[in-house]
Amino acid sequence: MTAVASFSAAEQALLDDAARRIVGARMAVPAMMFLETLAPMNLVTASMLHALQPLLGIALPADKLAAIATLLERRESIPALVSAIDAAEHARRRGPRQP
């Protein structure tokens, strides 16, 4: 069983949306490296997001920011996000399939 299997549909959609945005910005490799180094501190990161929510709310909707912070509290969220980024990057490199 993969770590992704333990997420609700809404949580998985949030991970997939984040992965698509990261890949769309062509930041897949730096993001995956950053996330891998951040993995041991995911609870600290989530707590910082909760604390900075009023400031970060300028750039992101408050409900999405709270959902991301809550999701990051779970240990398996960062490896799942890295996997989602990797899958989205592979799909981007394959490009549209020819009929």
Steps between C-alpha positions, in 0.01 A plus 500: 500500500627847416486807720259662254231240582447647848384842375141608445392604151519869597849458647620312192354773279691760703826303457438456126419870456820600682700255288352636174576858603859414594559311174332776302749746647782262398607468863459122541860408584568790740163443668563128545847567644359762737215274610734207562711715733185633668343158563645448850357837609153477350322570828712810561426620148128443544506692828678791331236505226225513761677786679568695180152447358393868539805618305499221239127549453589792275637259237286190560138450597477436874310172460761358260785614725337336803446179303864492393622564855273227638611259230868569574446394861483142376834326458406333172395824328844614383597167337157495335550854368845407368347198324225717351757752373708219351196352322394840367853571377515162320165576337624843390815352346302234312286777356171447321464153358480467126192313364 
